[in-house]
């Protein structure tokens, strides 16, 4: 029986995204332990809570004021205690952050997987030493997955077993938006046309284009759903036609989507967005909503090139695309193209392909170990 120990820089209960989609599927076959970043506390202990069937969230609590070296040593000791208490013996290490190498060395995983979902070094407040830690992780990883094709192209020469796995979707979940008629209470009184976004609002979000379009088109309503992190909320534009509804659960998203006229992906074009592959692109489309996005590479190719999504980087381009889309009265042909394109796109398929690679690599390592042991025995008798 194999366990999976995941090291994540993201909180399990923050936003339901790639890690949650994949790890809940791994939990169908194995125990999953999600080791999060530490919290500061008066005393040192390990908080372990069951988040879902076969999934445990693990949060180290450490005293403040200790050095980074002491912090890593205490995290290693707490992790060893978890392995002892939960009887974790045969396991895979699954990394979302290379920084976890500082306290996860000294263990003996059967397989090391690096799911590189973003170029973390380009994000605001990225920790020092991230690039060096990633270089170490590339050297010890058995498999590397990337969160998109552009990220794969940037890193493909750094590992011999690296595979692109761009954003997938839970189609049935988001297709609900095509048939929901009741608006959530906090959205019900907002007039149409509505332009909606959900996701984390951070340094990747293009505040300027939203502000300028909202100013030029005061009858258009902009609905922003999601937590604001790493930027000052005061910096967000405040207009009568911009509505910040806060964070919503994954379960609630189709109900909000159903009431939008156009979904938007207004990401700024900067270092932090250079390699991203927004999960919301196929989710919006699966909900049957027209999409306007900035020219993020993994949105342009394939969605923009296949005319499934409008690409706009300036207020003028945004307004032109929006007016064109608002004038459409029959989207059936476009919807058919969307559904055909997304036919094979699912988190189940992505997980299944990953699992095949993991199984093959485990079998190969087991065979190599057996051959190595046989050679050792033969040498003993020589």
N, C-alpha and C positions, 0 to 999 in steps of 0.2 A: 504494500500500500504506500503510495507516494503522497507527500504533502508538498504544498507550494508556499514559500515564504516570500512575500512581496515587500520591497522597500520603496516607499512612496513619499514624495514631497507634497502630495495633495491629500487633504483630509477626505476620508471616506464619505462623510456627510456634507461635504461642501457643494459640489456640483456633480450630478450623475453623468459621467462621460466615459471615455475609452477604458480607463482602468476598471470601473464598475461593470461595464458591459462584458469585458473579457473575464474578469475574475469570478463573476457570478456563474459563468459558464464552466470555468475550471472547477468550481465548487460542486458541480454535478458529479465529479469523479474523484475528487480529493479534498482534503481539508486545506483551507486557504487562510493564511495569517498575514494581515496587512499591517506592517510596521510603519507607523507614522513618525513625523518629526516630534522631538520632545517638547513638553510643556514645562514651564517654570513652576516650582511648587516649594512649600516649606520643607517637605521631606522627600526622600527618594523612594520611588516605588514604580511598579509596572502595572498600568491599567489595562486589563484584558476584558473585552466585552464582545458578546456574540451579536454580530450585526445582521446576519442572515443565516439560512441553512448552510452549515459547513463553512461559514466565514467568521473569523474573529478579527477585531480591530485591536491593535496593540499600540499603546501610547506610553512611552517612558516619561515619568515625572522626575525632574532633576532640580536640585537646589540652584538658585541663581548665584552668579559671581564666580563660578568655577571656570577653569581654563578649558580650551577646546580639547586638549589632550585628555584631561580628566573626564570631560563629558563623554568622549568616545570610549574611554575605558569603562565608565559606569554603564554606558549603553550596551557594551559588549557583555558585561557581567549580567545585566538584566535579561539580555537576549539568551544567554546561556541558561539562566533560570527558567525562561519560557520553554526552551527545548527540553529541559529536564521535567518540568511539571506537566507539559502536554505530550511527553513521550514522542517528540519529533526526532525520528532517526533516519528515514529515507526521504530526502527532500530535494526540491528544486529551489534555487535562488532566482527571483525575478526582480530586476531592478528598473525603477523609473528614474531614480536619481543616482548618479555615480558617487555622490558625496557619502552614501551609506557604506562605501568600501572601507571607510576609516574605522568602522566598528564591527563590520561583518567578516573581516578576515579571520583566519584561524578556524573556520568551520569547514565542513567537508560535504558540500552539496553534490548530488549526483549529476546536476546540470546547472549551468549558469546562463540565464537569458537576460538580455538587455532590450527592453521595449522602449526604444528611443522615440517618444511621441512628439517631442519638440526639440528645438535648438535652445536648450535652457540657458546656455551661456549668453544668449542675446537678450534675455529677459531682464527687466528692471530688478535691481537688488540681487542679481545672481551672485552666489557665494564665491569668494576668492578660491582659486584652485580647482574650479569646476572642470576646466578643460584638461588639466593634468589628471584629475580623477577619471574623467571619461577615457583618456588614453589608456590608463591602467585597466579600466573595465573592458575595453576592446581587446586587450591582450588575454584576459582570463575568460571572457564570454565564449560559450559554445555556439550560441545563436544570437544574432542581432536582428531585431525587427524595427522598421521605421514607420512613423505615423503618416507618411505620404511619399509620393514619388520624387518631389524636389529634394526632400531630406535624404532619400535614398541616393540620389545622384551626387549629393554633397559628401556622402560618407561611404559609398560603395567600395572604395579602394582601401578602406581601413580594416576590412575584415573579410575573411574567405567565405563566411556563411551568413550573409546579410540579405534580408528580404523586405521589400516594401509592402506594407499593409495599411493603405489609406483608410480614412474614416468610413465606417459602415453605418447601417441603420437597422432599427427595429421597425420594419415597414408597417406591420399591423398596428403598432402603437400610434404612429404618426398619421396613418391613413384614417384614423378616427376623426381627424380634423375635417375631413371632407363631408361628414354627415352630422356633426354636432351643430346644433342651432342655438343653444342657450349660452349667452355671454357670461363669463365670471362677473361678479358684482362690481369689482373695481375697474372693469373695462366697459361695462354695459352702457354707461352714459357718455362715452367718448364718441364724438361724431365720426363719420366716414368722409373721405377715404383715410384708411389707417395704414401706416407703415410700421411694421413690427420687427423688433430684434430681441432675441434672448441669448444669454451667455454672460461670461464675466466681463465687466466693464473695467478695463485697465489701460495700460499704456498702448495697447494695440488698437484701441477704439478711436476712430477718427471723430473727435469732438467737433472739429471745425466744419466739416461738411454737413453734419446734422444741423448745426446752428445756422449756417448760411441758407440751406434749403428751407428750413423752418421759417426763417425770416422772409424769404422771397415768396413762400407759398403758405401763408398763415392759415388757410383753410385745410391744409393737410395736417393730419395728426400723427405724431411719432410716439410709439409705445416702446419703452425700454424696460426689459425684464432681466434681472440678474443682480448679483452683488457688485459693489464698487470696491475694488482693491488696488493698492499700490499707487493710486492717484487721489488727489484731494477732491472730495465730492463737490466742494465749492467751485471747482474748475469746470464742472459740467454746465452746459447752457441752460438757462432758466427762461422758458417761454411758455405762453399759455397753451401752445399746441405741442409741447414736449411733455410726456407723462412718464415718470419713473415709478414703476409698480413694485420694485424690490424683487427679491428672489422668490422663485416658485419651485415646487417639486417637479420632478420628472413626470410624474403622473398627471400633473395639471397642465403641462405644456400644450397638448392637442386642443384643449378647450380655448386657450388664448389664441393659438394659431388660427383656429377656425373663424375667428372674428376679424382677421386682418385681410386687407386687400392686397398688400404686397409685403413680402418678407425681405429684410435687408441684412447685408453683411458689410457694414461700414468700417472696415479695418484700414488703419493708416498703413502706408507703405514705408516700413522702416525695418531695422535689423531684427526686431522681435517678431515680425510677420513674414520674413523672407522665406521661411520653410514650413509655414503652418498649413495644415489641411483641415479646414473647418468642418467638424462633424455636422454642424447645422445646415450645410449646403444640401446634402441628400435628405436630411430630415425635413427641411422646408419643402423640398420638391415632392417628397412622399406625401406630405400634407396637402398637395395640390396647389401650393401657393407660388405665384410668380416671384422671382428673386432678382434683386439688384445688388451686385457685389462690387467692391473695388477689385482691382486687377491682381488679386492674390494668385500666384502661379498655379497652385493646385486647384483653383476654381476656374481660372481661364482655360486650363487644360485638365480635364476634358469639357467641363460644363459650358463655358463660354463658347468654345470652338464648335460645340454641337448645338449652339443656339438654344440651350435649355435655361440659361441664366443671362441677364443683362450685365454688362461690365461698364462701370462708371467710376471715374476717379475725381471728377470735378463736380461742383454744384450744377453747372450747365448740363453736363452729361447725365447726371442723376435725374434732373428735371425732365430732360428729353425722353429718357427711358421710361420714367414714371408716367408721363403723359401718354406715351405710346401704349403702355400696358393698361392704363386705366380706360383707354378707349376700346380695348378688346372686348367683344361680346360673346365669342365662342372659343373656348380653350380646349375643346375636345381633342383636336389633332395634336396640340402641344402636350396634353396630358397623356395621350397614347405614347408619344415619343419618350416622355419622362418615365412612364411605367416600363416600357421596353428596355430603356437604358438601365434602370434600377433593378431589373428582374433578378439578377444573380447577386445583388448587393445585400448582404445581411451580416450581422454580427455572428450568427450561427456559422455561416460559411467561413468567415474570417477566423473564428476560433478553431473550426475543424481543420483548416489548412495549417494553422499554427501547431495544433496538436499532432498532426501527421509529421511535421518537421521535428517536433520534440521527441515523439516516439522513435522515429528513425535515428535521431542523434543518440538517444539513450541506448538503443540496441547496438549501435556502432561502438559506443564507448564500452559497453558491457563485453562485446566481442574482443575489443582491443585489450581490455583488462585480463580476460581469460587467456588470450594468447601470450600476454606479458608474463602472467603467472606460470604458464606452461614452460616458457623459455627459462624462467628462474629455476624451476624444478629440474629441467634438463641440465642446466649449468651446474647444479648442486651435485648431480650424479657423475658428471664428466670427470 
